[in-house]
Amino acid sequence: MESAVFTDKSIRLLGKNQYISNVESGSTRTELKHWVELFFGVKVIAMNSHRLPGKGRRMGTYYGTYNALQMYDHYASTGLFYSTS
């Protein structure tokens, strides 16, 4: 078990003795049930689990816009306040 999840829904479920936590992806349901019963001293009645889908990856070159701060010397480019001789 990695960490507990604290969201509005998970806090509501605490009142019903239902707990939500993040676990390692290689863990099986029987291992999780065993460790919860061992560490917390409770009897697990039922367990739901699911694996989140992976994040999508971009392939190839990505053309888009980006924000950039461009600084330049306005007076040098216009020739103001500089002598040209």
C-alpha positions, 0 to 999 in steps of 0.5 A: 500500500502506497498512500491513502486517498483523501477526496470528498467521496473517500471521506464520505465512505469512511463513515461506512467503514470503506477505505480507499488507497493507492497500491503498487501495480504489481500487487494482487487482490489476495495479497492486498487482502492479506496485508490489510487484515494483518496490519489493521486487524480487520476482516475484509468482506469485499474489495474492489480494484481497478487499474488506471489507464496509462497516459497518452504519448505524443509521437512525432514532431509537435508544432504549436505555440508557446509563450516567450518573453522577448526583450529588445532595445527599442531605442537601438532598433529605431535609432533614437537617442543614439548618434549615427556618426 
